[in-house]
Amino acid sequence: MKQVAVEPALNNVKEYLESQGCSCVETPAQSEAATASTEASAGNVCCYVVTGADQNLMGMQDVVANVPVINADGMSPQQVYDRVKEYMS
């Protein structure tokens, strides 16, 4: 089963996703970026759920893994789950 990577600050979302049958892991720290890339390329993570608190204001970003990112800012756990379901298949 594919996993959903969830930022630690989104514990309520992680708990809701798990109650709906999703397998969740915490997002890796920046220093573990290479590990995250390896896991995602191996097909273990279908998407990342982030708080949006560290939003990129400069418009520059480094691609660590080629997986969708869901910004949970302003979303209920149910809304996040609805988005996650799109990437679970």
N, C-alpha and C positions, 0 to 999 in steps of 0.2 A: 504494500500500500504506500502511496506517495505521502510525504509529510508536508506539513505547513510550518514554515519558520515564522515565529511570532516574537516581537520585541518583548523583553521582560516587563516593561511598563504596562503592557496590555494583558495583564493576568486575567481580567474578567472575560476578555475575548477568547483567550486561550482555553479557559475553563468551559466556555460555551461551545467552542469548536469541538473540544473533547467530548462533551455531553452529546454532541450530534454525530459522534463516531469518527471524527478526524484524528489523525495522529499528528501531534504537535511537538516541535522542538523550539528551543530558544534561538534567536538570531545570534550568530557569532559576533564577537567583538571585532573592531577594525583590524586588530593585529592578527586575527584568524581568517582574513579575507581569502587567502589561498586555499584554506580548508573548505570554506564555503563554496568556492568555485568548483573544487573537486567534487563535493557532495552534490551540487546542483547538476554538474555535467554527468554525474553517474545516474541521474534520474531520481534521486531520493527526495528532492524538495520541488513541489509543484508551484509554490508562490511564497512570497515574503509579505507579512503584514507588519506595517510600521506605524508609528504614532504621527509622523509628519512634523514632530518637534524640531528635527534637525534638517528642515527643508533647505534646499540648495538655493540661496539667494543670488549667486553669481551666474547660475545657468550652466555650470561646469560639473561634470560628474565622471567618475571612474566606473566602468562596468566590471563588476566583480563576478556576477553570474548571469547567465542569459535566461532568467525566469521573471515572470510578472511580479510587480510590486504593488500591493494594495495599501493605499494611504487610509488608515482607519479614522482620521481626524473628522469628528462630527458624525460618525456612523455608529449605529447600535450594533451589538454583537450579532444580531439576526441579519442585519444588512451586510456585515463583513462575511458571514457564513454564506449568504446568497452569492457574493462575489467569488468566494473561495470555490464554491461548487462548480463554477464555470471552468476552473483550471484543474479540477480533480480527475477528470476523465482522461 
